[in-house]
Every structure is written in structure tokens, then in C-alpha cells.
Amino acid sequence: ANEPSEADAPGKLLLLLLSNGMPSAELAACLEGLRESSKSVGTHKRRQLYWDAYGAMASKCASIAGSAHGMMTYKTSAEGGEINFHNLERCSGLVACFKLTKPDFEDPSVGGWSGTGAQVQAPGGQGVQVLVLLLEEDEAQRAWDDLHSAEPCITIAQDGVYCVTRYKRVLCKGFSSGGGPPKSLKELEVLLAELKPEKPLRSLSFSGNSPPALNGYNTLLCGACPSSLAGALSAATSVGHVNATSAEEIYDAFLARRNAQLVGEADQLIAQMLADVGKCLVPLIYASSMKDAATARRASLMKRAFAHASKAKFIEGCLADGEVELFVVAGDVDQTDFGKYGGIVFELFYRTDLSAF
């Protein structure tokens, strides 16, 4: 980048590193190498920012005993005084290391967690049989959000059933060498009946245990699929099909299905709201007004809400409160009732006239 970006602001995530077993000394050496390569970054301020970041992360490795299992972040921070995007000479780095237990990073073939991403090679050109993923700026924040809060997708691949996000996956059920994925609707129905939370579907969470359950949008057949089965999916089951094997394409397909489901549910709420208006009932459901939404939140009256991703401030507030069942819809919704009503619809715990508040 030639100009300072939002990532230079205090508290913005600049670098995210994940390691599932690289010896800390080798990891430090890799980071020192990246530090040297940062000399080619565009402007002086940007070079200094990355030079300091890689140096701080390499130094942090000295406090890690043995192999590194965990995540390391580097965020920009200010040491006194007001700071803006161009005041980088007054920035220093804040490094945080997030320790994970070794089993979180086992090979998926033995049922452990496997990340998806690029590997960093150890010094001397020797390949390392561990995942080390290093991401910068926007991609680092995207990965951080995915690793900590992304909803898992259940995929039926050629070799087994996985729970996945863009950056995480765990094998839940392997297929035998002579078996493989379902080839008929009957075989698929038998497999779906076996997929229960924890038996065998597994949690992807780094804290707690929250295995997914099958729902109307979160299950996909991935890769090649008999045309007779693909054609029968939408009519007979809640399973979709994506002719892809990459994590990005699979998760994009999952999000598209999730969005369609959420928009449908939001449209149903709006239809109920309009029916209530026609009966002159005290409202239970409100749409379009962010003022009403703020009132309902402040009064702890909001039960659940569907909000477009553009309502960032409202979404941030709901997530911070943790009191509202929130569903975030992304993408183009202009041609839906949800979009026509401003991308916000919410249900109260009981019928209330919010104008009285």
C-alpha cells in the first residue's frame, strides 16, 4: 500500500499469525525474514510500521516455550497524544498471543482441527508439516472474525462430512475407501439421519462446545454429484449442492443460502406486521424505523431482529448487549420486502406501542 489506511489507526488489527506447531525459534526466524522483506513496502511510514510489527512478533516468540500452538496478533496503538492515520511515527505495536491447546490443531484425519490457508516455510527451505498462516490488515480482520464467530457450514465432501468456515474445518465422519459420498437420494437421507450435534457433528469453537445441527440452509454437497441426485435436492431435502472444493467457494455458497433463508424469515415477519396493522392490533413487529429499533433496545423489549449488514452501529450495539437474537443479512436485498422496509425488522417480547416511550 502506498498510503496509510484505516489499519494504521489505534487498535486496528494489522497482522494475524496462526501456528499449529512450528518451533518458536524457527517461527521467530521466519518473522525476522519477513521483517527484512518489509523494506520493499511502499512508503517510509508503511515500511516502518511493518518493520516494527514483524520485529515485535519475532521478539514475542522468545516467550513461547517449545513449539508455537496459537494465534498472535499485532495491533497498532498510540503512545500518548492524539493520533490519526498519518501520525505513524507516534505509533507503537501491541502484540497479543492467544494460547490454544495442542489438540485444537491436530490433523483432521485423526479428528482434530485443521486450518485452511497458506504455509510459511521454515528457514533453510525445509518444509514444515504444520500450518502457519500469516495475514495482513483487512484479511487479518476477516480471518479473526471468521475464526471466532463465523457460523459453521456442514459439508458432505468426497472423503467425509466436515464442519467448516473459510478458515477452519474439522472432520466429523469419514467415508470408507469403498464407500464415498451419497449417490442417491435414499443414501443421502440415511446419512442426514445420522448427522446429530456431537454425534458426529463437532464444534469449531475455540472456547466452549457448540456443535451445529442441520437446518434449512447449512448443509451442502460439495464437488462432483450425480445429476439425478443434484436435481432432486431442492425439492426433497434442505441440502444444497456446490460444484466446488475450495473453502472460499463453499462458504460463499453457504452464505448465499443463509441470506436467502434469513430474508425469507424477515419477509414473513413483515407480512405478519402488515396483517396486524390491518386488524388494528397493538404492534408486535416493527420495520423500517431505526428510531423505533433504538427505543426497543433501550427498553429491553426487543426479542429478535433481522438487520442488513449496512446497519453497522445497530449490529455492534446488539452484539455488545448480547440481549437480542440477531440475524445479519448481507448483499443486495432491494427487491425484497425486507429491503423495501429499510433492511430492519424486529419482534418484541409482547405487543407494545413504542411511541409511548
Salt bridges, closest charged atoms under 4 A:
GLU6 OE2 - LYS12 NZ 3.24
ASP8 OD1 - ARG46 NH1 2.37
GLU32 OE1 - ARG35 NH1 3.75
GLU36 OE1 - LYS39 NZ 2.94
GLU137 OE2 - ARG46 NH2 2.31
GLU139 OE2 - ARG142 NH1 3.29
GLU151 OE1 - ARG258 NE 2.68
GLU194 OE1 - LYS173 NZ 3.45
GLU248 OE1 - ARG142 NH2 3.17
GLU248 OE1 - ARG166 NH1 2.90
ASP252 OD1 - ARG166 NH2 2.68
ASP276 OD2 - ARG351 NH1 3.14
ASP321 OD2 - ARG297 NH2 2.45
GLU347 OE1 - ARG304 NE 2.68
